[in-house]
């Protein structure tokens, strides 16, 4: 006898059916709708645009030690209004949130891969750092890379692979 439920939704509203839906379906729906969110982030001021992202502390904390420390460490973040994250691009933060909620990042591109890697590193999401590294590995070639040098100047990633320790200026 199998205890694994099949995935389905309640007709007409796109919400996972509580009788047959899987937990991943509910978490993804929470991400897409922002329902029951208990924290929000104002992201991207340094990039000239600010986007507000609703989120769920539980999901963030089980996926990132940095978020766990932020919310439940010895000096927890006071959540009065949106938490300001000025130094991360909104697209990169959106990619990271997507990954934290769904284990997938559908919007990774040559335009945002470096910023996404920096964001994933800042919030200690090594699996996403690796996804970004693999993406760069598939994209880089002598035709689109102007310089490659050992050691990062603008991107430094903890626990990086050898490819991660290459600073690149690309013509994507």
Phi and psi in degrees as GROMACS dihedral restraints (atoms count N, CA, C in turn):
[ dihedral_restraints ]
;  ai    aj    ak    al  type     phi  dphi    fc
    3     4     5     6     1   -95.5    20    10
    4     5     6     7     1   136.2    20    10
    6     7     8     9     1   -97.4    20    10
    7     8     9    10     1    -1.9    20    10
    9    10    11    12     1   -75.4    20    10
   10    11    12    13     1   124.7    20    10
   12    13    14    15     1   -82.8    20    10
   13    14    15    16     1   155.5    20    10
   15    16    17    18     1   -93.0    20    10
   16    17    18    19     1   156.5    20    10
   18    19    20    21     1   -87.3    20    10
   19    20    21    22     1   130.1    20    10
   21    22    23    24     1  -154.9    20    10
   22    23    24    25     1   167.9    20    10
   24    25    26    27     1  -123.5    20    10
   25    26    27    28     1   158.7    20    10
   27    28    29    30     1   -72.7    20    10
   28    29    30    31     1   126.9    20    10
   30    31    32    33     1   -54.6    20    10
   31    32    33    34     1   133.2    20    10
   33    34    35    36     1    91.5    20    10
   34    35    36    37     1   -19.3    20    10
   36    37    38    39     1  -124.0    20    10
   37    38    39    40     1    -2.6    20    10
   39    40    41    42     1    70.0    20    10
   40    41    42    43     1     3.8    20    10
   42    43    44    45     1   -85.4    20    10
   43    44    45    46     1   136.3    20    10
   45    46    47    48     1   -56.5    20    10
   46    47    48    49     1   138.7    20    10
   48    49    50    51     1   -67.6    20    10
   49    50    51    52     1   121.3    20    10
   51    52    53    54     1   -63.3    20    10
   52    53    54    55     1   -16.7    20    10
   54    55    56    57     1   -89.2    20    10
   55    56    57    58     1   -23.6    20    10
   57    58    59    60     1  -130.8    20    10
   58    59    60    61     1    -9.7    20    10
   60    61    62    63     1   -71.7    20    10
   61    62    63    64     1   154.6    20    10
   63    64    65    66     1   -96.4    20    10
   64    65    66    67     1   156.9    20    10
   66    67    68    69     1   -55.7    20    10
   67    68    69    70     1   -38.0    20    10
   69    70    71    72     1   -60.8    20    10
   70    71    72    73     1   -34.4    20    10
   72    73    74    75     1   -65.2    20    10
   73    74    75    76     1   -41.5    20    10
   75    76    77    78     1   -68.9    20    10
   76    77    78    79     1   -40.6    20    10
   78    79    80    81     1   -65.2    20    10
   79    80    81    82     1   -43.3    20    10
   81    82    83    84     1   -62.3    20    10
   82    83    84    85     1   -42.4    20    10
   84    85    86    87     1   -63.4    20    10
   85    86    87    88     1   -39.2    20    10
   87    88    89    90     1   -61.9    20    10
   88    89    90    91     1   -40.4    20    10
   90    91    92    93     1   -63.8    20    10
   91    92    93    94     1   -46.8    20    10
   93    94    95    96     1   -69.2    20    10
   94    95    96    97     1   -32.7    20    10
   96    97    98    99     1  -100.7    20    10
   97    98    99   100     1   -23.9    20    10
   99   100   101   102     1    75.4    20    10
  100   101   102   103     1     4.9    20    10
  102   103   104   105     1   -61.9    20    10
  103   104   105   106     1   141.2    20    10
  105   106   107   108     1    64.7    20    10
  106   107   108   109     1    16.6    20    10
  108   109   110   111     1   -64.6    20    10
  109   110   111   112     1   147.5    20    10
  111   112   113   114     1  -126.2    20    10
  112   113   114   115     1    10.1    20    10
  114   115   116   117     1  -155.0    20    10
  115   116   117   118     1   152.9    20    10
  117   118   119   120     1  -139.3    20    10
  118   119   120   121     1   154.8    20    10
  120   121   122   123     1  -124.7    20    10
  121   122   123   124     1   135.1    20    10
  123   124   125   126     1  -102.5    20    10
  124   125   126   127     1   109.1    20    10
  126   127   128   129     1  -116.6    20    10
  127   128   129   130     1   134.6    20    10
  129   130   131   132     1   107.1    20    10
  130   131   132   133     1    12.1    20    10
  132   133   134   135     1   -52.8    20    10
  133   134   135   136     1   -40.0    20    10
  135   136   137   138     1   -67.0    20    10
  136   137   138   139     1   -14.0    20    10
  138   139   140   141     1  -101.5    20    10
  139   140   141   142     1     6.7    20    10
  141   142   143   144     1    82.6    20    10
  142   143   144   145     1     7.4    20    10
  144   145   146   147     1  -146.5    20    10
  145   146   147   148     1   138.4    20    10
  147   148   149   150     1  -119.2    20    10
  148   149   150   151     1   130.2    20    10
  150   151   152   153     1  -122.1    20    10
  151   152   153   154     1   138.9    20    10
  153   154   155   156     1   -95.5    20    10
  154   155   156   157     1   129.7    20    10
  156   157   158   159     1  -119.7    20    10
  157   158   159   160     1   114.5    20    10
  159   160   161   162     1   -75.8    20    10
  160   161   162   163     1   148.8    20    10
  162   163   164   165     1  -151.9    20    10
  163   164   165   166     1   178.0    20    10
  165   166   167   168     1  -125.2    20    10
  166   167   168   169     1   116.0    20    10
  168   169   170   171     1   -52.7    20    10
  169   170   171   172     1   -41.0    20    10
  171   172   173   174     1   -56.5    20    10
  172   173   174   175     1   -48.9    20    10
  174   175   176   177     1   -64.2    20    10
  175   176   177   178     1   -46.7    20    10
  177   178   179   180     1   -60.4    20    10
  178   179   180   181     1   -42.4    20    10
  180   181   182   183     1   -71.4    20    10
  181   182   183   184     1   -33.4    20    10
  183   184   185   186     1   -78.4    20    10
  184   185   186   187     1   -14.9    20    10
  186   187   188   189     1  -104.1    20    10
  187   188   189   190     1   -17.0    20    10
  189   190   191   192     1  -144.4    20    10
  190   191   192   193     1   122.3    20    10
  192   193   194   195     1   -63.9    20    10
  193   194   195   196     1   -29.9    20    10
  195   196   197   198     1   -64.9    20    10
  196   197   198   199     1   -46.1    20    10
  198   199   200   201     1   -66.0    20    10
  199   200   201   202     1   -37.7    20    10
  201   202   203   204     1   -60.0    20    10
  202   203   204   205     1   -46.4    20    10
  204   205   206   207     1   -64.4    20    10
  205   206   207   208     1   -39.7    20    10
  207   208   209   210     1   -59.0    20    10
  208   209   210   211     1   -42.0    20    10
  210   211   212   213     1   -95.6    20    10
  211   212   213   214     1   -27.5    20    10
  213   214   215   216     1  -130.8    20    10
  214   215   216   217     1     8.6    20    10
  216   217   218   219     1   -75.1    20    10
  217   218   219   220     1  -170.3    20    10
  219   220   221   222     1   -67.0    20    10
  220   221   222   223     1   -24.9    20    10
  222   223   224   225     1  -126.9    20    10
  223   224   225   226     1    71.7    20    10
  225   226   227   228     1   -63.7    20    10
  226   227   228   229     1   147.3    20    10
  228   229   230   231     1   -63.8    20    10
  229   230   231   232     1   131.5    20    10
  231   232   233   234     1   -79.0    20    10
  232   233   234   235     1   121.9    20    10
  234   235   236   237     1   -98.4    20    10
  235   236   237   238     1    61.7    20    10
  237   238   239   240     1  -100.0    20    10
  238   239   240   241     1   100.2    20    10
  240   241   242   243     1    83.1    20    10
  241   242   243   244     1  -171.6    20    10
  243   244   245   246     1   -74.1    20    10
  244   245   246   247     1   143.0    20    10
  246   247   248   249     1   -80.1    20    10
  247   248   249   250     1   124.4    20    10
  249   250   251   252     1   -82.2    20    10
  250   251   252   253     1   125.3    20    10
  252   253   254   255     1  -126.6    20    10
  253   254   255   256     1    91.6    20    10
  255   256   257   258     1   -79.1    20    10
  256   257   258   259     1   -30.7    20    10
  258   259   260   261     1   -92.0    20    10
  259   260   261   262     1     7.0    20    10
  261   262   263   264     1  -115.5    20    10
  262   263   264   265     1   136.5    20    10
  264   265   266   267     1   -71.5    20    10
  265   266   267   268     1   138.1    20    10
  267   268   269   270     1   -55.3    20    10
  268   269   270   271     1   -37.3    20    10
  270   271   272   273     1   -64.3    20    10
  271   272   273   274     1   -39.0    20    10
  273   274   275   276     1   -67.3    20    10
  274   275   276   277     1   -41.8    20    10
  276   277   278   279     1   -65.0    20    10
  277   278   279   280     1   -40.4    20    10
  279   280   281   282     1   -61.2    20    10
  280   281   282   283     1   -41.5    20    10
  282   283   284   285     1   -62.2    20    10
  283   284   285   286     1   -43.1    20    10
  285   286   287   288     1   -65.1    20    10
  286   287   288   289     1   -45.2    20    10
  288   289   290   291     1   -60.1    20    10
  289   290   291   292     1   -44.3    20    10
  291   292   293   294     1   -55.6    20    10
  292   293   294   295     1   -44.6    20    10
  294   295   296   297     1   -65.1    20    10
  295   296   297   298     1   -44.7    20    10
  297   298   299   300     1   -60.3    20    10
  298   299   300   301     1   -37.2    20    10
  300   301   302   303     1   -84.8    20    10
  301   302   303   304     1   -30.5    20    10
  303   304   305   306     1  -125.9    20    10
  304   305   306   307     1    -6.2    20    10
  306   307   308   309     1    64.3    20    10
  307   308   309   310     1    19.9    20    10
  309   310   311   312     1  -140.9    20    10
  310   311   312   313     1   153.6    20    10
  312   313   314   315     1  -135.8    20    10
  313   314   315   316     1   104.9    20    10
  315   316   317   318     1   -87.2    20    10
  316   317   318   319     1   -17.1    20    10
  318   319   320   321     1  -104.9    20    10
  319   320   321   322     1    17.2    20    10
  321   322   323   324     1   -70.1    20    10
  322   323   324   325     1   130.9    20    10
  324   325   326   327     1  -145.4    20    10
  325   326   327   328     1   171.5    20    10
  327   328   329   330     1   -63.5    20    10
  328   329   330   331     1   -22.8    20    10
  330   331   332   333     1   -77.4    20    10
  331   332   333   334     1   -22.8    20    10
  333   334   335   336     1  -129.2    20    10
  334   335   336   337     1     3.6    20    10
  336   337   338   339     1   -64.0    20    10
  337   338   339   340     1   -41.8    20    10
  339   340   341   342     1   -65.5    20    10
  340   341   342   343     1   -46.7    20    10
  342   343   344   345     1   -62.4    20    10
  343   344   345   346     1   -37.5    20    10
  345   346   347   348     1   -66.3    20    10
  346   347   348   349     1   -39.8    20    10
  348   349   350   351     1   -63.6    20    10
  349   350   351   352     1   -43.2    20    10
  351   352   353   354     1   -61.8    20    10
  352   353   354   355     1   -44.3    20    10
  354   355   356   357     1   -62.3    20    10
  355   356   357   358     1   -47.1    20    10
  357   358   359   360     1   -61.6    20    10
  358   359   360   361     1   -38.2    20    10
  360   361   362   363     1   -67.4    20    10
  361   362   363   364     1   -44.4    20    10
  363   364   365   366     1   -59.2    20    10
  364   365   366   367     1   -37.5    20    10
  366   367   368   369     1  -102.0    20    10
  367   368   369   370     1    16.0    20    10
  369   370   371   372     1    53.6    20    10
  370   371   372   373     1    62.6    20    10
  372   373   374   375     1  -122.4    20    10
  373   374   375   376     1    76.6    20    10
  375   376   377   378     1   -61.4    20    10
  376   377   378   379     1   -30.2    20    10
  378   379   380   381     1   -63.9    20    10
  379   380   381   382     1   -38.7    20    10
  381   382   383   384     1   -72.0    20    10
  382   383   384   385     1   -36.1    20    10
  384   385   386   387     1   -57.7    20    10
  385   386   387   388     1   -43.8    20    10
  387   388   389   390     1   -65.6    20    10
  388   389   390   391     1   -39.8    20    10
  390   391   392   393     1   -60.2    20    10
  391   392   393   394     1   -43.6    20    10
  393   394   395   396     1   -64.2    20    10
  394   395   396   397     1   -42.6    20    10
  396   397   398   399     1   -61.1    20    10
  397   398   399   400     1   -44.4    20    10
  399   400   401   402     1   -63.7    20    10
  400   401   402   403     1   -39.2    20    10
  402   403   404   405     1   -61.4    20    10
  403   404   405   406     1   -47.1    20    10
  405   406   407   408     1   -61.8    20    10
  406   407   408   409     1   -40.5    20    10
  408   409   410   411     1   -58.6    20    10
  409   410   411   412     1   -39.5    20    10
  411   412   413   414     1   -74.8    20    10
  412   413   414   415     1   -26.2    20    10
  414   415   416   417     1   -92.7    20    10
  415   416   417   418     1   -32.4    20    10
  417   418   419   420     1   -73.7    20    10
  418   419   420   421     1   137.6    20    10
  420   421   422   423     1  -155.5    20    10
  421   422   423   424     1   173.9    20    10
  423   424   425   426     1   -65.9    20    10
  424   425   426   427     1   -19.2    20    10
  426   427   428   429     1   -81.6    20    10
  427   428   429   430     1   -21.2    20    10
  429   430   431   432     1  -118.8    20    10
  430   431   432   433     1     8.4    20    10
  432   433   434   435     1  -116.5    20    10
  433   434   435   436     1   117.7    20    10
  435   436   437   438     1   -81.5    20    10
  436   437   438   439     1   -45.0    20    10
  438   439   440   441     1  -140.1    20    10
  439   440   441   442     1   143.7    20    10
  441   442   443   444     1  -134.8    20    10
  442   443   444   445     1   126.8    20    10
  444   445   446   447     1  -142.3    20    10
  445   446   447   448     1   150.4    20    10
  447   448   449   450     1   -68.5    20    10
  448   449   450   451     1   139.3    20    10
  450   451   452   453     1    85.7    20    10
  451   452   453   454     1   132.7    20    10
  453   454   455   456     1   -79.5    20    10
  454   455   456   457     1   145.2    20    10
  456   457   458   459     1  -107.5    20    10
  457   458   459   460     1   -39.6    20    10
  459   460   461   462     1  -113.1    20    10
  460   461   462   463     1   -19.2    20    10
  462   463   464   465     1  -127.4    20    10
  463   464   465   466     1   120.1    20    10
  465   466   467   468     1  -125.9    20    10
  466   467   468   469     1   125.2    20    10
  468   469   470   471     1  -120.8    20    10
  469   470   471   472     1   125.7    20    10
  471   472   473   474     1   -65.8    20    10
  472   473   474   475     1   149.8    20    10
  474   475   476   477     1    51.8    20    10
  475   476   477   478     1    39.3    20    10
  477   478   479   480     1   -82.0    20    10
  478   479   480   481     1   156.2    20    10
  480   481   482   483     1   -81.3    20    10
  481   482   483   484     1   167.9    20    10
  483   484   485   486     1   -54.5    20    10
  484   485   486   487     1   -37.4    20    10
  486   487   488   489     1   -63.0    20    10
  487   488   489   490     1   -35.3    20    10
  489   490   491   492     1   -64.4    20    10
  490   491   492   493     1   -25.0    20    10
  492   493   494   495     1   -89.0    20    10
  493   494   495   496     1    27.1    20    10
  495   496   497   498     1  -113.4    20    10
  496   497   498   499     1   125.0    20    10
  498   499   500   501     1   -91.5    20    10
  499   500   501   502     1   127.6    20    10
  501   502   503   504     1  -128.1    20    10
  502   503   504   505     1   142.6    20    10
  504   505   506   507     1  -116.0    20    10
  505   506   507   508     1   111.1    20    10
  507   508   509   510     1  -113.5    20    10
  508   509   510   511     1   156.7    20    10
  510   511   512   513     1  -104.7    20    10
  511   512   513   514     1    46.4    20    10
